[in-house]
Amino acid sequence: MKYSITWDLDSLFNGGIDSPELEQRLTLLDQQISDYSDEIAAWNPESDAPAFEAFSNILKIQELVKNGFNQAISFVTAIQSADVNDKKAGTTLASLYSKSTNFENANVLLTKKLTAMADTLWQDLEKTETLNQPGVSFNLNETRELGKRLLSENEENIINQLSTDGFTAWSSHYDTLVAQISIPFTEKDGKTIELSAGQAFNKMMGDADSEVRAELFEKWEEAWSKKAPLFADALNHLDGFRLTANKLHGINNHLQIPLEYNRMKEDTLNAMWGTISKNKQPFVDFLTRKAQLLGKEKMDWQDQDAPIILGSFEEKRYTFDEAADFIIENFNQFSPKMATFAKEAFEKRWIEAEDRPGKRPGGYCTSLPENKESRIFMTYGESINEVSTLAHELGHAYHSHVMWDLPVMSRDYAMNVAETASTFAELIVADATLKQATTDEEKINLIDVKMQNAIAMFMNIHTRFIFENNLHEARKENVLTDEEITELMLNAQKESYCDSLGSYHPHFWASKLHFYMDDVPFYNFPYTFGYLFSLGIYAHAQKQGSSFEDDYIALLRDTASMTTEELAKKHLDVDLTKPDFWQDGIDIIKKDIEEFLTITEKYI
């Protein structure tokens, strides 16, 4: 085998979860947090002016602590993802989150001191070399502005401490519940095996046999519904904690924090969803046509990602090595630097892709700042969908790669722009496969693969946003039963899909990890934003040709140093609060739908 399908973690901390190196790093992290807290407690902005040397030292220690946390959490999460039954990984993560409380308490005090500084003193600080580093002034001004709503230092410390065994604990509890999910499946030889949630999902959504998909979907729904009251407990308390924290800080709009986190205006969010809602019919037409090609009147939930196999066409399978070569080759046509990076990731074993029991579902990319590397987690199944997922995560890794030389706070880009590089990488793969198509049957299959992403962004992700928005509104009044949450989900699915499906996924709210993440609120709309934003960049790249690469890197490097609207204006010269930009992106996809409807007409 040319490339390994399991990742290298020993080069990070040798010995796994019992690594002595990890233990030493955690001990050092405790000391760095203590030093950081002491420096902040002793810092007096007036006496530190005008050179602000003490403040510069505070930022240096802050960087060490942030890098240490990210390194350790990424490593331990990787171990837990690869083996959901590793109980020590779970307790180590809990310990890390506990350590973070002291760090957050120190950050609260620092923020309050920055916020209390007189404007003239702040202007002196902005003139220093420390704040002249890329993005530092923007980030500290942002911190100072957001700090105005903080409660007293003692009150903020109490909230942070309670969140460890409250907010964060409920998020971790979800992982514990998911580890107990297994789906029985009878293979063709009559042998019954137990599939993990990740394995079952891949097979349920991607198997060419409609009976297999239907059987697995029924068992999938049953497995999640059995534990629905437990998942409802976790979701109620997660959202309840968020809403209570918002109320304490004088925040009544539950979208305010997600929007601030993504550095975007509500006008931008409304313009995006409003434009999408006005353009749903072509996507409904696509789903209806695909259902007809699959021999159905309406699309069933589990068939959305099912391959379309017509005539003598046989869906191409990609071994992991073939996928790697294909991605590297096609990245190279847009950006040789991106291709070189992807090759390095494969050669250095940064990717965990083996299809085996015990792994958590889904895929992700995580950064390791102390090594200036990334690690990618997924369960690879040789379909073009998995090739796209692999490209997607490599896009994330490349985004981090081009920013390693920046200050840590200038690498802290928001989730919406975090999806820029990943979705761009997916678009490269999708168009590359289409260009290689030699028959209508193959082209139909590949347009469908490409459209699966668009359907996810405009229908599935929209479902998640509608559901979570309505859930927060309902949770402000009462704790919800699992039946009530299920009803909210069904209503959201019917609204988003314009009531066009033959069946829905009532317990999608239980099976979707994103609803249970404590660190990022509303883990949904940024995906759709990133997808449409990337379409604009992709169109820009096709026009620019060879000059695109450096401009693309410049855009990625700015993603944590300005608002989303400023980023779009500077690098694409567009106004995100207007529908024009969003419509242009949707129109690109509508052309694919038109071609699909035309060439599939003869098969109906």
TIVOFI-494770 format. One record per residue: y, z, x of N, C-alpha, C in turn. Coordinates in steps of 0.001 Angstrom, whole numbers, plus 500000, padded with zeros to 6 digits. Each point is the difference from the previous one (the first is absolute). Example, Ala and Ser with C-alpha at 12.3 -4.5 7.8 and 13.67 -1.06 7.14 Angstrom:
// TIVOFI-494770
494310507800513190501190500000499110501200500000500900
501050499280499650501190500060500820501090500730499230
//
This chain:
// TIVOFI-494770
498803500000500835501197500000499165501255500000500875
500955499171499618501213499855500798500920501207499870
500179500468498755500868501148499754499208501114499311
500340501224500322499335501138499377500539500202498578
499123500412499072500438500271498630500214501498499766
499901500781501040500345501427499921501117500277500991
500822500968499662501186500241500821499754500983501136
500939499975500913500002500929501133500983501122499700
499466501204499845500851501175499823499977500901501235
498970499831500837499859500872501176501135499831500994
500610498801500032501120499799500924501235500780499545
499978500484498755501111500806499482499753501466500315
498876500520499493499550501362500308498486499930500148
499507500205501174498570499852500254499209501151499377
498971499642499224499131501031499437500122500188498515
500714499114499310500093500084498552500766501214499528
499605500538498853500727501113499401499880501269500837
498991500075500859499819501165500879500608499790501382
500835498984500138500576499643501295500833501129500600
499701500403501233500844500987500701501419499469500196
500119498674500205501316499398500172500842500152498735
499365499836498842500706500180498737500463501444499860
499126500931500347500339501420499901501196500335500894
500004499426501205501116500220500920501295499419499446
499892498819499369501206499366499450500553500824498837
499117500576499207500446500818498882500666501290500486
499473500556501075500613501186500597501394499675500531
500105498851500685501301499562500508500967499736498847
499478499461498911500837499717498841500612501288499448
499209501069499961500515501303499559501175500438500865
499857499812501316501059500407500920501248499144499811
499801498711499815501141499101499818500746500313498702
499257500346498957500639500365498733500809501284500176
499433500944500736500705501255500266501281499746500792
499909499159501031501186499658500807501054499301499143
499533499114499149500899499248499128500753500948499067
499254500924499404500615500974499088501023500860500722
499657500442501208500917500848500773501274499254500371
499858498750500421501164499200500401500951499794498822
499428499733498837500838499765498820500703501284499569
499246501104500023500580501285499603501182500367500896
499897499642501275501054500367500957501141498988500049
499817498846499402500984498919500136501272500277499205
501114499857500704501315500121499377500765498705500262
500222499192498976500648498695500206501360500110500684
500787501033499640501341500121500570499955500236501507
499125500887500443499939500303501433499268498908500775
499210499170499296499253498912500650500879498772500218
501116499922499266500909498855500136500749500095501328
500442498887500574499874498637499468498775499248500534
499305500561501008498878499275500610498751500050499125
499830501080499258498854500194499107498663499869500743
499926500634501166498771499947500797498865500777499330
500328501136499391498967500783499317499415499211498832
500857499286499281499522499203498871499090498870500489
500365499388501116499163498952500579498609500536500332
499953501219500515498713500618500335499188500296498735
500689500387498935499324500250498721499306498734499514
500685498877500094499402498740499555498814499606500869
500056500322501286498868499693500888498767500814499614
500202501276499700498864500838499582499498499549498630
500937499641499125499613499505498676499084498784500132
500319499117500928499178498811500214498610500380500483
499917500976500901498699500455500491499149500562498860
500635500779499134499277500622498886499540498939499001
500894499093499635499631498948499043498868499142500534
500103499633501263498928499198500606498690500776500029
500096501297500307498801500827500040499326500109498644
500802500237498963499461500073498649499360498677499596
500719498905500204499474498692499602498712499666500738
499966500321501282498812499732500809498798500788499471
500199501285499797498893500867499580499550499689498575
500945499845499094499647499724498602499302498649499879
500488498991500726499356498684499961498563500079500515
499800500743501078498670500134500594499031500715499050
500421501133499465499116500779499131499741499257498687
501026499342499456499813499204498787499013498868500246
500069499408501180499056498927500346498566500508499973
499779501167500545498655500587500008499536500274498571
500873500563499199499651500312498621499762498734499178
500772498949500253499832498746499268498652499355500298
499600500069501257498743499386500411498793500801499540
500198501277499707498913500849499516500593501046499060
499974499690498695500648500888499024499290501347499898
498825500095500595499252501262499951500271500905501205
500902499567500888500356500822501157500946501111499541
499429501169499739500782501103499436501006500568500999
499660499964501289500922500562500989501277499163500088
499857498687499796501198499148500011500959500440498898
499439500353498842500832500450498892500727501297500308
499294500944500618500647501287500328501020499827501119
499733499087500932500955499748501083501282499377499451
499835499090499039501175499408499363500820501073499289
499305500884499316500698501081499301500783500862500985
499409500248501156500679500780501030501243499274500511
499886498686500160501144499209500458501140500054498988
499657499865498732501037500056498968500653501379499965
499205501023500306500553501347500055501016500125501137
499674499392501144500929500010501127501302499290499645
499883498978499181501184499197499679501031500796499218
499554501086499349500937500820499232501101500557500896
499622500521501172500992500549500933500945498912500510
499447498824500201500814498876500444501009499610498918
499531499931498765500896499642498893501072501067499796
499624501257500192500997501075499877501107499831501042
499610499638501211500989499772501059500881498800499653
499394498959499419500765498813499618501026500326498918
499626500897499104500943500415498952501236500636500630
499782500888500954501130500661500658500851498984500754
499368499069500690500749498975500725500835499161499026
499379499600498899500707499195499009501205500754499442
499821501283499735501103500794499453501135500124501007
499676500105501273501051500084501026500722498663500144
499251498898499912500629498679500077500905499777498793
499528500421498839500774499810498772501284500826500010
499944501174500610501152500910500021501060499611501031
499683499068500890500958499617501043501249499359499400
501141500358500543501256499375499579499977498523500373
500684499187499207499982498553500227500491499637501401
501011500702500481500529499692501333498966500297501087
499267501099499823498952500349500962498864498991499931
499673499555498781498941498999499832500403498685500677
501242499640499887500481498769500654499876500099501511
500212501206500544499811500199501444498522499811500371
499123500515499158498563499857500261499591498535499975
500563499233499085499640498589499865500426499180501224
500929500527500770500469499282501192499081500210501209
499066500945499892499137500310501137498946498924500210
499443499994501204498957499030500346498760500187499135
499734501239499608498821500294499174500036499220498699
501153499989499339500080499309498716500244498507500138
500226499528501196500178498567500210498689499253500188
498878500723499977498695499344500050499766499264498685
499192498927500005499786499202498782499531500851498820
500755499944498912499579500637498764500207501493499899
500345500680501079500095501459499976501166500453499115
501142499379500158501165500379499201499717499809498507
499381498879499640499671499748498592499101501097499448
498957500340500748499041500985499525500607501398499890
500832500393500960500610501326499952501061500084498905
500725498916499772500946499980498880499257500106498666
498846499351499933499168500085498806499521501436499793
499541500639501066499552501393499930501134500907499545
501175499770500548501166500834499658500373499853498525
499916498785499494500347499762498596498973500637499059
498716499794500293498942500559499151499969501528500088
500486500525501125499986501441500188500949500751499082
500903499291499360500985500648499135499359500661498788
498807499566499618499373500586498810498983501092500345
499847500331501275499040501029500386500379501359499432
498991500788499678500207501374499585500242500846501245
500025501312499855500175500855501172498818499823500947
500220500363501251498928499874500990498750500763499564
500183501198499472498864500825499573499257499349498837
500754499448499054499366499352498841499221498751500418
500569499214500901499302498809500478498733500387500769
500074501078500777498829500470500737498888500426499044
500358500660498919499005500427499016499308498791499373
500791498994499642499421498782499405499038499339500980
500419499898501263499140499379501013498697500773500184
500099501318500018498802500812500191499061499900498802
500551500015498808499167499913498801499349498625499857
500648498981500536499455498645499864498680499828500737
499783500783501055498761499869500781498778500285499140
500034501106499262498866500361499149500207499561498554
501052499240499764500250499477498665499975498491500008
501141499422500309500171498547499984498976499291500892
500001500330501271499105499344500958498540500307499701
499726501210499552498622500393499707499413499173498864
500784499724498965499491499185498898499730498567500457
500807499497500886499760498667500556498696499988500797
499779501022500804498766500102500777498786500188499086
500202500719498911498897500239499050499498498684499415
500914499049499819499586498685499505498973499371500943
500256500100501309499048499449500979498639500674499877
500011501306499742498748500733499830499234499486498787
500712499734498918499357499483498791499436498603500221
500766499140500679499561498629500241498736499968500856
499897500941500919498811500058500866498727500216499186
500138500532498783498831500263499157499654498823499089
500827498961500032499755498827499157498977499086500670
498945499682499284499042499001500462499536499193498800
499711498730500237499659499083498916498592499464500241
499054500247499098498647499461500178499981498499499737
499278499274500833499904498544499817498595499541500354
499418499202499109498651499488500215500078498604500595
499431499855501182500027498711500684498940499059499430
500015498749500437499099498986499460498532500337500217
499703500755501058498608500361500272499547501222499201
500889500488499106499651501131499165500338501349500593
500464500024501227500339501259500658501382500470499549
500095501256499607501283500579499584500632500747501164
501255499662500270500725500645501084501255500660499435
500560500938500743501238500655499612501146499410500823
500975499432499315501155499414500670501151500997500022
500700500053501125501222500801500054501054499328499130
501084500709499733501066499428499179500525498701500607
500161499982501337500506498795500672499040498831499886
498713500249500221499002498943499901499903499461498577
499978500924499021499872499596498603501187499156499564
501191500382500425501201499263499603499949498582500549
499668499839501277499941498665500598499006499102499273
498858500546499673498955499209499337500368499722498550
500561500989499338500384499862498595501060498917499811
500948499923500906501099499058499846499754498655500678
499028499936500926499847498770500769498683499279499869
498994500601499348498691499360499897500079498749499132
499286498951500394500039498734499265499247500074498670
499134500978499840499179500145498795500744500839498963
500321499390498849500762500704498969499241501187499440
498653499906499957499208501116499484500064501197500942
500019499731501300500141501077500987501352500668499840
501050499208499849501342500548499837500086500860498742
499436499495498908500049500728498734499211501307500079
498821499942500614499164501199500135500708501064500833
500554499568501124500675500950500874501262500571499357
500729499162499269501220500489499365499685501077498970
498923499814499246499596501001499016499654501315500697
499246499908501103499618501210500731501206500616500717
500905499148500446501228500443500665500858500830499042
500217499465498821500768500715498981499333501338499655
498686499958499875499262501214499648500159501071501077
499918499582501272500080500955501112501356500699500032
501085499239499806501336500591500048500295500807498740
499474499550498854500274500715498750499328501369499981
498850500126500666499302501287500032500846501091500653
500795499605500960500838500976500708501466499913499572
500253499297498895501380499782499552500801501295499824
499417501065499417500792501239499878500438500569501345
499154499832501021500351500499501330501123499162500612
499896498674499845501068499132500503501303500255499241
499880500282498710501198500295499202500690501262500508
499212501015500367500584501213500583500830499666501230
499402499214500907500690499653501243501285499224499721
499917499019499108501163499162499720501109500786499297
499625500838499042500987500828499311500765500894500959
499280500627500924500646500950500903500804499295501094
499552498846500438500782499229500972501339499577499399
499936499397498820501239499537499373500845501176499526
499341501074499570500734501191499597500779500604501150
499372500052501170500680500531501185501216499142500330
499822498676499982501113499090500302501157500220499030
499679500041498718501049500144498992500720501333500129
499250501057500310500620501314500182500928499996501212
499531499398501111500836499914501203501262499191499719
499857498916499249501166499198499624501001500829499205
499495500735499013500866500801499130500762501051500805
499299500624500943500639501015500832501140499415500833
499871498721500344501018499344500821501016499224499162
499966500210498685500982499366499142499743498538499737
498747499574500147499640498594499802499305499845498653
500579499210499110499417499784498675499255498678499894
500366499039500819499356498680499989498836500009500986
498756499938499510498846500074500892499870498787500912
500786498960499757499989498829500885500974500158501172
500848501023499947501022500139501044499382500180501384
499016500885500117499369500246501299499256498761500506
499157499337499164499350498772500472500987498929500456
501104499868499273500993498996500380500689500374501307
500336501274500150500604500444501257499016499821501153
498742500328499756498973499847501035499899498539500452
500126499081499046499917498578500317501349499375500339
501024500839500033501349499563500382500450498795499176
499759500073498708500390498889499132500667500524498734
500783499152499370500741500351498795499117499807498770
500305500767498955499277499818498734500308498624499418
501189499471500278500339498645499544499041498974500590
499603500209501251499049499096500651498638500091499327
499547501229499739498706500203499345500001499360498610
501064500209499248500086499439498651500059498478500026
500707499453500981500090498543500116498621499407500298
499245500669500853498663499513500353499055500021498796
499852501182499349499068500095498874500488499176498808
501305499936499811500536499220498886499682498524500156
500149499471501211499712498592500250498508499722499859
499178500915500488498548499850499870499595499988498527
500558500921499201499638500095498580500334498720499241
501070499341500416500394498753499338499128498814500403
499155500201501010499183498896500529498503500277499874
499594500821499045498588500373499883499099498877499456
500546499132499155499139499042499306499163499123500940
500565499457501082499158499187500897498819500794500568
500182501291500231498928500816500556498940500309498940
500451500144498757499054500131498883499196498710499867
500678498857500106499314498702499924498958499868501104
500359500473501182499049499935501116498760500833499701
500199501243499552498867500881499710499116499431498893
500634499415498987499235499405498902499170498820500494
500601499156500825499268498846500542498855500462500893
500244501017500812498932500503500867498859500556499156
500322500704498936498963500530499113499167498860499419
500662498920499609499285498842499454499057499393501045
500448499947501230499148499470501076498801500905500261
500153501277499673498902500956500156499154500092498735
500312499149498997499209499973498784500387501042498983
501245500485500046500465501022499077501276499530499300
500266500637498854501231499682499287501189500700500625
499787501280500381501049500783500641499468500638501284
500918500288500893499644500610501286499628501468499811
498839500392500546499634501414500045500519500607501289
500250501315499956500622500674501132499270499722501304
498682500163500009499231499895501239499876498570500510
500474499031499214499876498594500405501259499451500655
501046500815500094501269499487500519499874499442501417
499204500662500831499842499559501383498688499252500222
499291499699498914498719499296500140500236498594500534
499139499531500886500163498645500534499719498938498938
500715498899500062499745498866499112499136498994500768
498785499839499552499052499090500652499692498859499042
500485498801500303499802498833499139499231498917500736
499244499223499238499264498886500587499049500448501089
500022499270501093499105500305501119500657500899501047
501205500456499680500725500812500973499288501321500267
499937500369501261499479501299500410501112500742500728
500293501179499507501097500772500578499738500280501472
501013499723500808499846500201501433499983501485500330
499094500386500860499926501368500497500487500022501445
500665501039500352500527500156501352499368501232500642
499288499814501072499576501175500754501259500673500552
499863501198500456501158500705500546500598499228501175
499142499445500848500489499213501139500745498760499523
499446499319498996500650498796499477501348500348499362
500045501112499306501262500435499402501041500272501080
499574500665501058500915500316501105500565498722500608
499123499046500301500442498745500610500936499228499073
499666499992498711500816499277499018501402500609499911
500073501309499963501290500691499916500830499743501252
499396500154501159500724499794501262500533498572500087
499153499047499646500391498579500074501197499702499103
499989500533498786501063499664499047501250500849500182
499852501224500485501180500767500401500769499230501074
499265499380500887500593499311501145500929498866499575
499738499395498845500838498890499538501398500471499590
500118501276499626501301500552499621500609500840501113
499136500723500703500507500919501013498929500248501063
500126499376501168499051500257501087499925501481500369
501132500701499904499995501433500324499139500775499001
500061499611498759499205500637498963498505499721500228
499684498789500400498607499637500273499449500763501202
500810500123501031499584500743501194499738501457499651
500862500550499159499813501389499581498699500168499215
499741499089499054498780500090499190498758499930500883
500024499134500989498870499872500917499763501312500752
501084500645500399499893501283500688499358501053499096
500395500005498726499455500972499049498495499838499839
499531498754499948498560499750499892499273500391501285
500567499601501115499331500252501285499947501482500360
501017500755499602500058501415500363499378500918498941
499352499393498999499278500758498981500919500936499226
501047499444499445500917500786499183499610499964498519
498887499346499661499666499725498598498628500566499631
499967500780498927498750500501499424499697499155498763
498949499159500090499736499045498931498568500034499477
499140500829500561498576499976499650499780500374498522
499091499255499368499624500254498609498831500984499995
500288501269499730498959501039500016500378501105499014
499006500778499572500281501107499076500858501074500679
500656500804499171500725501159500509501444499760500350
500457498743499912501397499707500297500838500120498727
501253500362500162500897500062498855500362498595499560
500385499806498722500377498654499554501352499580500566
500267498690499910501310499483500378500135499682501472
501203499643500364500303499683501388501400500463500345
500241500217501285501335500423500417500168499742501494
501255500080500423500329499949501426500773501268500319
499661500641501098500695501224500392500490499890501441
501143500600500268500630499894501322499679501196500876
499891499746501289499723501035500996501074499912501078
501136500672499750501183499808500853499826500438501442
499126500975500255499846500465501375499242498991500853
499237499131499370499318498910500708500714498669499803
500955499989499067500673498761499574498958498977499549
499101500472499146498930499179499442499904500248498494
499123499232499353499695500212498588498488500006499831
499541500482498846498601499871499610499965499508498553
499033499113499744499862499380498688498658500403499403
500029500429498736498789500421499303499759499091498798
498765499531499843499606499214498834498479499922499952
499476499474498925498569499698499908499898498495499826
499567499297501054500040498544500025498767499411499334
500225499006499101498889499423499254499836498498500118
500712499363500947499824498580500356500602499005499006
500666500447498928500658499059499098501400499702500515
500616498958499437501356499661500412500962501128499625
499646500775498957500835501153499644500061501012501131
498844500226500646499980500964501102500741499455501227
499958498672500171500773499391501086501492500265499757
500417499849498736501401500260499644500374501465500221
499082500900499606500260501426500216500150500305501485
499144499416500798500059500197501448501333499499500558
500420498823499555501297499463500433501140500906499544
499892500493498778501011500904499435500208501224500893
498904500654500364500100501218500811500470499690501423
499623498848500524500500499589501317501504499756499955
500491499532498848501441499840499829500715501333500104
499421501035499377500561501347500126500035500432501467
498889499777500678499899500426501398501029499275500874
500222498716499709500973499230500779501417500521499763
500271500392498772501308500576499665500278501218500891
499004500869500122500158501175500873500149499582501454
499227499004500384499961499545501396501379499571500507
500754499278499172501297499479500469501085501076500006
499665501211499544500996501062499906499727501189500920
498933499944500800499623501184500778501086500471500958
500882499105500451501020500413500962501223500631499337
500031500031498666501138500576499288499836501518499848
501093500734499799499888501440499724499123500231498777
499339501132499940499030500239498938500625499897498613
501220500487499813500610499924498678500358498572499625
500165499133500998500310498596499745498740499162499800
498850500673500022498725499342499676499491500432498629
500735500883499352499550500580498735500446499116498841
499397498811499916500390499076498940499345500392498680
500654499618498903499515500351498671498844499111499587
499303500417498952498782499313499586500265498583499514
501122499775499314500242498661499460500101498952501100
500725500321501074500087499044501105498779500098500917
499243501100499857498755500120500767499014498931499568
500117499563498732499092498958499506500444498593500391
501112499892500704500525498687500379499058499272500952
499712500617501128499183499343501017498570499816499532
499488500946499232498612499920499540499820498845499015
500917499890499043499886498928499012500271498653500633
500917499954500953500259498757500737498728499519500686
499274500933500605498753499642500684498970499462499013
499936500584498816499084499518498960500348498578499576
501285499722499856500437498662499580499579498943501018
500067500349501270499561499072501048498536499636499808
499165501002499762498565499764499824499736499187498735
500679500335498899499776499306498730500334498520500111
501136499669500594500390498596500130499125499264501003
499561500699501023499134499367501003498671499578499384
499424500840499171498730499645499362500183498838499018
501131500005499295500257498910499050500140498651500697
500630499987501146500205498754500738498682499408500477
498999500844500166498706499534500481499088499517498873
500418500192498750499164499623498855499792498492499948
498769499564499729499660498566499983499627499491498613
499750500880499040499630499601498644500809500791498985
500038499505498749500694500727498939499357501359499757
498656500030500064499291501261499765500401501059501025
500134499581501245500396500947501037501453500414499819
500851499032499645501414500318499808500192500966498835
499240499798498922500067500907498850499636501414500423
498930500112500769499545501307500472501073500685500832
500647499242500871500955500599500931501351500297499345
500414499155499046501226500336499263499780501290499229
498811500137499444499668501234499284500081501203500932
499466499867501197500064501096500971501454500362500290
500821498978500176501416500235500263500675500654498795
499615499570498815500599500517498780499584501440499718
498875500414500524499565501376499787501057500991500488
500650499660501092501070500852500522501190500002499058
500372498810499515501133499896499083499725500750498702
498799499846499455499631500719498773500061501509500227
499516500419501163500060501431500322501440500491500020
500896499222500599501393500434500139500759499986498675
499777498969499187500795499824498792499375500639498765
498687500241500037499324500580498840499446501394500321
499114500092500996499356501276500313501002501038500498
500828499610500966500992500947500532501028500353498926
500335499011499170500919500285498897499382501030499063
498693499887499756499281501008499212500198501390500598
499808500101501297500116501294500677501401500576499861
500996499131500123501382500470499885500292500485498582
499622499197499000500232500383498602499288501316499695
498733500102500433499211501205499764500644501220500642
500344499885501281500526501156500711501372500398499466
500777499013499618501316500281499425499843500772498686
499100499535499139499767500662498719499333501365500182
499116500098500996499336501272500268501013501072500396
500945499632500852501017500961500416500851500454498814
500340499058499129500785500361498816499218500970499115
498709499720499789499169500860499156499766501360500648
499828499995501329499694501241500716501204500946500023
501192499479499794501184500854499923499903500955498814
499234499582498981499896500794498770498735500859499963
498857499426500437498720500697499854499023499628501106
498987500864500163498822499635500793499151499086499127
499508498901500582499278499007499210498484500166500149
499275499731498936498541499980500080499565498696500646
498748499940500443499516498748500580499985498879498965
499783500344498710500032498968498952501415499432499844
500983500855500084501389499532499878500400499136501185
499543500377501185500302499198501195499310498639499893
498777500009499500499264498745499829500721499079499023
500548500575498924500735499200499028501256499391500626
500688500780500837501171499465500703499614498818500879
498845500113500660499549498922500876499667498742499198
499270500160498908499655498836499181501246499302499463
500961500776499545501244499419499488500755499248501094
500003500573501199500690499352501123499312498687500368
498675499992500004499261498784500331500267498905498971
500004500380498726500226499001498964501421499441500061
500969500865500321501380499534500125500160499070501201
499470500418501132500177499215501211499282498658499925
498792500007499434499216498770499905500277499226498708
501039500420499268500390499333498754498832499905499026
499167501038500012498838500096499098499078498772500118
499879499473501218499265498746500190498558500195500457
499580501249500286498650500228500511499020500309498873
498728499706500259498953500305499043499537501433500105
500148500601501185499644501403500206500911500584501070
500116501340499972500906500677500920499259501100500756
500716500666500886499424501040500864500647501336499625
499463500690498986500649501217499490500211501089501045
499046500141500940500102501082500984500482499496501363
500766498931499959500616499496501223500861501079500648
500623500818499175500866501081500502499220501001500848
498706500160499719499185500932500778499509499367501300
499719498709499967499397499343501166501010499537501039
501277499995499651501019499456500907500627501114500839
499670499993501290500492500996500953501515500147499977
500706498893499817501452500001500158500724500975499073
499401500320498858500641500942499086499928501434500513
499176500241501008499731501367500445500550500298501396
500789499104500530500554500204501336501248500860499906
500025501084500782501117500931499907501208499585500822
499799499138500996501112499698500906500914498898499494
499498499104499151500808498871499541499991499934498475
501133500255499346500049499894498540500070498542499545
499386499692498889499990498640499442499512498987501036
498734500174500360499375499114500987499577498712499291
500958499300499408499658498777499264501045498900500160
501218500204499478500970498903500010500333499459501390
499893500807501079500270499419501316499055498852500372
498773500011499467499078498902500269500545498685499443
500451500048498753500522498785499375501281499553500693
500842500973500341501206499674500758499628499295501302
499091500602500756499611499435501287499414498609499869
499245499784498931499386498684499764501068498933499785
500939500274499101501044499017499718500961499849501176
500283501100500679500862499945501177499347499140501085
498698500154500148499272499208501000499954498524499642
499930499701498699500041498594499582501302499348500464
501110500749499881501282499483500462500008499777501499
499414500945500741499921499875501455499088498843500386
498899499843499280499032498943500292500637498618499802
500750499850498909500702498745499757501023499740501103
500665501065500427500978499928501084499319499554501289
498821500539500253499258499673501225499598498528500036
499583499494498867499578498593499943501162499050500270
501199500419499639501179499176500253500435500076501463
499873501190500597500516500226501350499105499452501109
498697500034499769499084499540501040499929500963501171
500093499472501221499772500798501208501041501092500220
501186499851499416501045501002500210499787501239499140
498995499954499149499782501080499045499545501302500661
499159499909501009499321501172500544500972501124500374
500999499694500780500933501038500450500832500555498843
500361499134499044500744500462498822499138500949499173
498723499708499896499068500832499242499868501381500649
499864500013501300499899501273500719501285500808499820
501148499319500052501290500691499819500074500636498618
499516499301498982499987500551498640499104501230499933
498800499909500560499070501136499966500582501210500719
500681499770501106500573501104500773501154500681499262
500601499319499043501117500566499239499543500737498742
498716499988499699499536500494498693500232501488499785
500203500769501063500263501441499832501422500371500366
500862498991500111501359500265500488501094499574499043
499633499671498767500999499632498987499348500020498632
500810499898498963499430499967498659499271498679499781
499172499971498971499250498784499678500945498854499672
501029500305499242500955498959499616500743499466501225
500347500876500940500681499572501233499074499153500859
498731500370500058499014499239500777499879498579499467
499896499869498684499856498684499377501251499150500208
501160500639499908501250499259500179500153499540501443
499677500875500951500181499672501417499049498891500455
498744500092499622499006499083500553499641498818499106
500242500119498676499656498904499090501200499507499195
501117500731500093501225499650499285499763499911498487
499345501021499443499736500030498558500441501347499421
500253500011498687500381501205499273498817500430499133
499388501111500345498789500441499315500271500560498605
501246500302499676500295500549498677500148498895498952
499933498761500437500085498854499095498612499390499809
499750499357498858498663499456499733499639498762500829
500996499352500595499761498713500676498917500093501075
500104501010500872499042500130501100498587500199499451
499864500841498996498682500284499435499439498771499293
500860499267499319499555498794499303499517498950500986
500693499865501128499588499021501013498587500294500492
499683501284500219498665500366500457498948499735498947
500301500359498762499054499772498897499756498508499802
501045499187500158499855498547499826499013499406501006
499946500569501190499032499523501010498574500186499478
499739501159499393498669500285499467499711499156498769
501011499758499201499805499187498789499547498587500349
500398499500501162499539498678500429498494500011500262
499502501101500569498553500126500199499278500029498658
500589500685499018499384500069498672499962498619499367
501095499262500117500052498644499434498917499114500604
499821500085501314498964499204500650498612500438499528
499808501287499870498719500544499555499661499506498596
500966500085499089499763499569498629499709498510499921
500657499230500858499800498547499997498600499623500478
499581500533501136498720499555500572498789500670499331
500231501043499201498877500631499291499806499432498602
500947499180499537499937499471498631498670499307499714
499493499263500971498770499218499775498747500876499932
500144501282500371498825500878499987499918500822498712
500960499817499095500015500764498750499296499220498889
//
